[in-house]
Amino acid sequence: MTLTNLIEQAFEPAAASLRSNAIPGAVLGIVTADGERAVRWDGAAQIEPERENFSRDTWFDLASLTKVIFTTTRVLQLVDEGRFGLDDPLVKVIPDLRQYDMNAVERRLTFRQCLAHQTHLPAVEPLYTYGQDPQTLRAFILQRVWQSGPPVYSDINFMLLGIAIERITGQALIDQPLPPRLTFRPDPRQCAATERCTWRGRVIRGEVHDENAFAFGGASGHAGLFGTIDGVLDFARSILDGSALSAKSIKALRTRESDKRTVGWEGAYAGWHGGDACSPSAIGHTGFTGTGLWLDFDRGIGWSLLTNRVHPSRHTDSGILPLRRATGERVIALFDALRKPQAKAGE
């Protein structure tokens, strides 16, 4: 069995979701640390206002995969360059954070805490309802007196990290350089559609689905990145083979900061989106629009399932969690079966 044969079988849970109309379309990609890859896709990139089918080159709103593919990686690259340390406070780069209260708790937040979601900041805040001027919203998020609470997975953490990247590079996120097949400025005609947005009054296609990222000008530290399946797989391989970051930063991605979180990523745990068959040290992340990426370092394999499950509405049961888990478990089981004969031959 080859990787191409494997992906045909691994795609079956997605194919079943397509047959039941739970999701409009899906693409599954698998890549190994040595560069072998396979891709399988089917379904519609858009069903409203008219149907358009997927291709391998369809661009997806990656949603919170922005947090790992762009923001976490860029922060760690800046750490590798010696621009700041993971345990430095954000005020080293954003000195005006809560500038009217030098004792504010936000002034003590570190890059590591924000990356690992170990802060008091809330999960999300409807900042877009306060206006759509990007600079005013940036000032608002920096000066807001945030209520204290237990650590939760927080978009606000990554919005602050995005501002930090802008400050230290002197370049807006939407203009940051990116590898091929990843962008903050996609061609709408090549994109999978997301939701019929009641706020914007249209089907969203080629503009960021997340309302706060849209109000921030189209890109934020938590959302706004678009990519093709091959762009995501290129990134996955660069992490698996260690070419994207230093060994120290790769270790940070793999080291737990809490029961479920590493620096930027989610670590494997019972019942997580990546399925229960992967290695305990595997990491992954998902995006609200229906995207996901998982890396199993012990096996040297990564896989990404990209769907447009919020099209035309988020208010339906797409079954995305069981779909992701079933896909991950199939990928690992089939990959292990594929590699087993080779292991025996070398004994």
N, C-alpha and C positions, 0 to 999 in steps of 0.2 A: 504494500500500500504506500502511495506517495502522499505528500502534503496536499496535493490537488484532490486526491481521492478522499483524504481526511476531511477537507473543508466541505465537500458535498454532504457528508454525513453530519458534520457539526452544524450545518446550516438548517437542518431539519426542524428544530424547535422554532426558528424564525419563519420557515416556510409554513409551519402549522399556524402560526399567528397571522400570517398573511392570508391563508385560506379562510380563517375565521373572521377576517376583517378587523382584528384587534388593533393592528397597526397598518398604515398605508404601504410602507416599504422598509427594507433593511439591507444592509451590507455588512458582511463579516469578513474580517481580514486576520490572518495569522502570519507571524513573522518569527524567525529564529535569530539568535545572536549572531550567527554566521551569515545571515542575509537571505536565507530561503524564505519565500513567502507565497501565499495563495489568497485569493480573494473570490468571494461569491456574493452576488447581489440579486435582488428581485423586487418587484413591486413598483409603487408610484412615488415619484418625487413630489407630486402634487395631485390632489384630486379635486380641489376647488381653487378657482372657479372652473377650471377644465383639467382633465387628466394629462399628466406627463410622466413618462416612465423614468426609472433610474438608469444611470450608466455608472461605470467604474469611476468616472471623473466628476460625478455629482459632488457639489460642495455642501457640507453640513454646518449648521450652527452648532458648534461644539459645546456651548453653554459652559458648565463648570469644569469641563476638561481644560478650559482656559487657565484654571487655577494651577494645574500640574504641567501642562505642555508649555505654557508661556510663563506665568508669574513665578511659580516655584523655581523653575529652571533658570529664569533670568536672575532672580535673587541669588541663587547659589553660584551662578557664573560671576556675579559681582563680588560675592564672598571669595570665590577662587582668585579673583583679581586683586584682592586685598583692599577693596573699597570700604568695607565694614565687616563686622563679625556677626555670626548668627545670634550671639547673645548681647549684641549692642542694642540699645533702645532705639526706637524709631526716630526719636528727636535728634539723633545724630545726623539724620538726613532731612528730617522735617522739624526744624527747631520751633516752628510756629504751631505745632500740635498743642491744643489747649493752652495757648499762649497767655491767656488771662488768668490762669491758675497754675502757678509753678509746682504746686503740690498735687495736681490732678493725677489720678491713677493711670490715665492714658499716656502720660509722659514717661511712665516706667515700662510700658509694654515693649517687648523685644521682638526682633524679627522671628526668632525661633517660636515664641509663643503665638504669634499671629499665624505663622505657617502651619503650626500643629493644632490650631484652634483651641489654645489653652488660655483664653482671655475671658473677661467678663462681658464682652460685646455681644449684642443680640444676633440671632440667626439672620434676620433680614429686617429691613426698614423700608417702607414705601417712599423713598426719597423723591421719586419722580412726581409724586403728588404735590411737592413743594415748589415745583417749577422745572424748567428744562434748560436753564442756563448752566452749562458745564462748569464754568469757573465758580459761580456762586454755590453750586452743589458741592464742589470740592472744598470750598471754604466752610460750608455748613458741616460737612462730615468731620472736618478737623476741629471745629470749635464746639460741636455738640457735646452736651453733658450727658453721657450715656449712663443709664441706670445699671447698677451692679447686678450680676447674676452668675449662675454657675457656667462653667465652660460648655459651649455648644458649637456645633459646626456653623460657622458664621461667614456670610458674604462680606460683612463689614471689615473683618480681618483682612481680607484680600483686596478690598477697595483701598484700604490704607496702604497696603503693600504696593498696589499699582501707583498710587501717588508718590510713594518713595522711589519707585523706579523712574518715574517721570522727573523727579527732582534731581536724582543723581546722574541721569543720562542727559538731562536738558532737552528731552524729546517726548512729545505726547505719545501715549500708548498706541494710538491708532497709526502713528508714523514709525513705530519701532521696526527695525529690520527683522525679517522672519525667513525661515528656510522655505524652499519651494513647496508649493501645495498647502501652505498655511498662510492666512491673511486676516487682517481686520477689515479689508475693503473688497469683498467678493463681488463678482458680477452676478446680479440677481437672476439673470437668465440661466445660470449654471447651478443654481442652489435648490436644495430641497425646501419646500415650503414648511413653515411651522404653523402657528396658531392664527385663527381669525380673531384678531385682537380687538376687544371691545373699546379699549382706550384709544387706539389709533384708528379704529374704524375700517380695517382692511386685513386681508390675509397677509401675513408677514413672510416675505421671501427676499433673502439677500440683505436683510437688516437684522440686527440682533434682536432676538426674542425677548430677552430680559429687559424689563422696563427701566430699571436703574441704570444699566449699561447704556441703553438708548439715550436716556436723559443726560448721561455723562459725555455724550458725543459719539457714541457707537462702540466704545471700548472702555473696559474697566479691568481691574485686577481679578475680578471674579467671573467675568463673562465678556463675550464679544468676538472671540476667535472663531474663524471658520476654517475648515480643512476638508480635504478629500480623504478617502480611506488610505491612500498611499502616503499622504502627508502625515497621517497619524502613525502609520506603520514605520515610516522613516524615523520619526521621533522615538518610537518604542525601541527600535533597534539601537539607536544612539545611546539610550539608557542601558540596555542590556549589554552592549559591547563596551560601555564605559567611555565612549568618545565624546559625549556631550558635556561631561563634568569630570572633576577630579575624583580620585578614589575616595577622598575624605567626604566629598559631597554625596557621592553614590551611597556611601555608608550611612549618611544622615537620612537619605530617602528610605533606607531599609531598617532604621533603628526606631523602636517604639518610643514615643513621647507620652503616650497614654495607652489604655487598653486597646484602642482601635485606631489610633493616629500615629503616623510618623511625621517627618517634616514634609508637609504638603500633601501627602498621600494618606490613603486608608490602608491599614494592614489587615491581612486575612483574619477572619474570626468566624465562628459557627453561624451560619445563616446569612453571610454577606452576599453581595450581588455577584461576586466572582465564582460562587459555587464552593462546595466543600471538598472537592477533589484536589485542589491546588496545594502547593507547599505552604507550610505555616508562615514562611517568610515572604510570601507573595504580597504584592501591593497592587492597588487599583484605585480607580476613581470613576464616578459617573457624572452625567450632565442631565439637567431637567428635561431637555428637549428629547431625550431618548438615546443619549450617547453613552459610551463606556469604554474604558481601556484598562487592561490588567496585565501585569508582568510577573512571571514566575521565574525568578533568577536561578533557582536550583535546577530547573529544566532548561533554562535558556530559551524561553518562549514567551511571546506576548500575543495577545489577541484583542481585537477591538470590534465591538458590535455597535454600529451606528444606525439609528432609526429616526424617523420623524413622528414619533408616537403622539406628539401634541397637535398634529394636524388632522382635522381642522380645529380641534378643541382639546384642551387639557382635562376637561371635565367628563372624561369617560374612563372606563377601566381597561387600560391597554394590556394589563398583565405583564408589565415590564420587568418586575422583580423575578417572578418565576421564569420568564424568558431568558433573562441574563444568567440566572443560576443554571438552568438546563443547558444553555450554550456553553458556559464555562466548564461544566462537568463533562460534557461531551468532548470538548477540545482536549482536556487533559487525558481522559481515558483513551481517546483515539491516538493522541500523540505518544502516550506511553506504549500503546500496542505497536505503533509504527517503529519506535526506537528499540523495542525489546529484541527483535531478531538481530539487529546490528550489534547489540551488546553481547549476545551469545556468540556471534561470529568472531568477536575479538577476544574471547576468553581463551 
